[in-house]
Amino acid sequence: MEKVMKKLTDSVVDKISMDFLRNQVLKNAYGNDDTVIAMLDPRILLVWYVFFALAPWFVNDLVFLLGCFLLVAVTTIMARVAGLVLFLFILGVFSQTGYLFVVSLLFGGNAETILPLLILTLKVATVSLASITVFSGLDPDRLSNGLMWYGCPEKLSFSISYAYRMLPMLMEEFQNVLLSYRLRGNAPDTDTFIGKIRYLIYQIKMIIHSFYPLMLNTAKRSRTTVEALEIKGYRYGAANKEVKKMKLSGLKVTYNDLLFLAVSFLWVSLTVLAATIL
């Protein structure tokens, strides 16, 4: 039994290493450019997202919510989202629902409590997967251009694109801070099962302690970037209509965009029809 627990702990420790987390984050931000979702027009995807982000909250029909959930689940698979993001999604949505179900049973609930919790779970899961499909499946530049086309302020669209570009720098800085703490600290022995648990706790403490210097160093680098943009005339370019027109000239609605909307509309219509019949 101890050997099995040790092997399982080794696997967990390897999976949550800094290199693994960095690769997952960068893959999610820059590794999905060739997917079907990434090639769609961002304006079409934003309209699609608005529907699936709002409609589930106004409907309590189980069939309709289940149909919407299946559709956004398929689009999430098509977007090839990183496994870490999906793991956090499952952990955040379904564990919270299970917790509410257990609490309801402790305070006099019964099996009938499952239906309302299932409806709530489908609502949250549908909205979450739609958000993951659009904001994790699209290229940062195309996403910011789509927001700009709809009239969002230039600073907002640029901030989204800049935040994605800051990810490699942020992960690199985070790793440097962690390495500095390891050089000055004494990590627990990992030969035993208890030692591996202590090592896992030690890693978590280092991550918490690294937060403040990470934010400070990142802020310094961000200030340098902003100063470089000011020197190159970023403020003038952001307010210039000709520059904005050139930036948005690459947006074009294609046959694939219309097909994506048509399939989504057809599926939602069939879901509504099924909900009406049942």
N, C-alpha and C positions, 0 to 999 in steps of 0.2 A: 504493500500500500504506500509505503514511504517513497519507494522508487517511482511509482506512478505519479505521486504528487510532486516529486522533484522534477520529473520530466515535464509535467504540465506547467510548473512554475517557470522552468527554463524557456519553454515556448512562449509564455506570456511576456517574460522579460525581454526576449529577443524581438517580439512584435512591437513593443512600445518603445523601442530604441529611438534615439533622436534622428538617426538617418532614415528610419522607416517613416516617421511622422513627416519629415521634410519632403521625402519623395512623394508621399500621398498628397500633401498640400500643393506641391508644385505640379503634380500630375493633374490634380483637379483644376488648377488655374490655367495651365498651358498645354496640357496633354490631350485635349479633346477637340482639336481644330478640324479634324477630318470626319467628324460624326455627322449624321443627318441633321441633328438639331443645330449644330454649330454653323451649318451652311444655310440655314433659313434666314430670312430677313428679320432683323431684330424688332422692327415695328410690328410685324405680324405676331411674333412670339410674345411681345408685351401685351397686345390686345388679348391674345389667348390666355395669358397669365392673369390678367385682370378678371376675366370671367371665372376661372377656377379658383381664384383667391377670394372672390366675394360670393358667388352663387351658393356654395355649400353651407354658408352660415345662415341662409334664409330658407333652407329646405331641411325637413326632418324625415323624409322618406328614405327608408333603408335601401331600396332597390336603386334609386337615383344616385345616392351617395356611393353605393358599391360600384355602380357603373363608372362614375367619375374617378373613383380611386383606381380602378383597373386601367383606365385610359392614361392617367398621369403616371402610373407605375410602368406602363409600356414606354412612355416617352422618357422616363428616367433611365430605363435600360438602354434606350436608343442613344441617350446622351453620354453613356459610358462614364458615369460618375464614379469617383474614387471610392474604394471600399470603406475607407475611414469615415467619409461623410455619411454613407448608408448605415454604418454601425452606430454613429452618433444619432442618426434619425430614429433607428429602431429603439435604441436605448432611451431616448428622450420621450418618444410618443407612447410606445407600448408599455414601458415600465411604469410610467405615470398612470396609465389607465388601469393596469393591474393593481397598483397601489390603491387607487380609488375604489376598486371592486372589493379588495380585502377590507378596507375601512368601512365600506357600506355594509358588509356582512357582519362586522363586529358591532355595528350600531343598529341591528335589526333588519338588515336587508335580506333579500332572497334571490332566487334565480331570475326573477323579473327585472332585477337591477342590471342584468347583462345587456338588455336591449338599449336603454338610454346611454350606457357607457360605450356600447358598440357604435352608436350613432355619433357620439362625441369623438371617438377614436377615428372614425372615417372622415369626419370633418377636418380634424387637425392633420391627419395623415395626407389627405388630398391637397390641402393648402401647402403643406410642407413639401410634398413631392413636386408640386407645380413650381414652387420657389426654387427647389434644387435643379429642376429641369432647365429653367431659364437662366438663373444667376450662376449656376455651375457649368451648364452646358454651352453657354455662349462665350465667345472670345471677349475679353474685357473692353477692347477698343470698339467692337461692334455693339456691345451693350451700351456703352457711353454714347455712341453715335445715335442709337435708337432713342435713348432718353432725350438727347439734344434735339432730335427732329420733332419730338412732341412738346418742345418748349421748355424743358427743364433747364435751369440755369447752367451756364458753362462751368461754373465752379463745382456744381454737383456732379456733372458727367465726368469732368476731369478728375475729381476726387476718387470716383469709382475706378477709373482706369489707372490712376496713380497708386491706389491701394493695392491693386493686383501686382503692379510692378515692384512694389515695396516688399512683397512676400519673400522673394529670394534673399534680399538684404536682411529682412527681419529674422528669417530662419538662420542665416549665417551668423548674425549677431547673437542670437539666442544660443547657438552652439558654442560660440566663443566664450560667452559668460559662463555656461555650464562647465566648460573645460577649465576655466580659471578657478571655479569653486572646487572642482575635483583635484586640481593640483595642490590646493591649500587645505583639503580635507582628508579624512581617513574613512574610506568606504568600508562598510561591514563585510565580514567574510561571507561568501556565497556557497560554501561547501555543503551546508545543511539546509533543510527546508526552512527552519526558523531564520537562518541567515539570509535566505533569499527574500523572505518577507521583510526583514529589516532593511535589506538593500532596496526593495521596492519603496518602502517608506522614506528611505534616505533620498531616493531619486525625486520623489514628490516634494520633499522639503527643499531640495535644491532648485526645483522648478519655481516654487513659490518665492524663494529668496532672489531668484534671477529676474523677477518681474520688473522691479524698480530700475535697476541698471539697464535692463533691456529697453524700457520706455525712454529713459534718459538718452541713451546712445542713439536710438532711432530718431528721437526728436532733433538731435544735433545734425544727423544726416539729412533729415527732411528740411531743416533750415537751409542747409547748403544747396539743396536742390531748388528750393524756392528762390534763393538769391540768384542762382544761375538762370532760372526762368525769367526773373525780372530783368536781368541784363540783356537777355535775348528778345525782350519786348513781348512777353506773354500776355500782359494786360491788354495791349493794343490788338494783338491777334485774336484774343477771346471776344472782343467787342466788335470786331470787323465782320460785316455781313458777307463780304467776298470770301474771307477765310472760312467762315462757317459753311458757305455754299460749296466750296472745294472739299471740305472735310466730309460733307454728307453726300457728295456726288457718287460715292461707291454703293449707296443703298439702292437696291432694285428688287422689286417683287417679281418672283419667277413662277414657273409652273409648279415647282415643288412646294412653294409657299401656299398657293391656292389649293393644291391637293391636300396639304396638311390641314388647312382650315376646313376643307370639305369633309375629310374623314372624321375630324373631331366633331363637326356639326352633325354629321350623320349618326355617329355613335351616341352623342348626347340626345338626339331626337329619338333613337331607338330605346334609350334608357328611360326617357320620359314616357314613351308609349308603353313600355313594359310596366313602369310604375303605375300608370293609369289603369292598365288591365288588371294588375294584381292588387 
